[in-house]
Amino acid sequence: MIVGIVAGAIYGNALRHGMPESWAAGVNFSARKLLRIAVAFFGLRVSLQEIAQVGMSGFTVSVLVVVSTLVIGT
């Protein structure tokens, strides 16, 4: 899933002008609906117990990933 998100971000930002017009509806749907659902399911995979098992460093990394994702996305 992460590879798909990264590939989509690169394609959407670097190669968007070369995208066929017929893809526009599918790309917009995927960027809005499917991406939100995928991120929600990805978040559900990581439980608080798993974060506690890796300790404070794992918690810090998790917070940094979430904050950086929100900042970059905005």
Summary of the structure (lengths in Angstrom):
residues: 74
radius of gyration: 15.4
end to end distance: 20.6
largest distance: 48.0
contacts: 144
relative contact order: 0.08
helix: 91%
strand: 0%
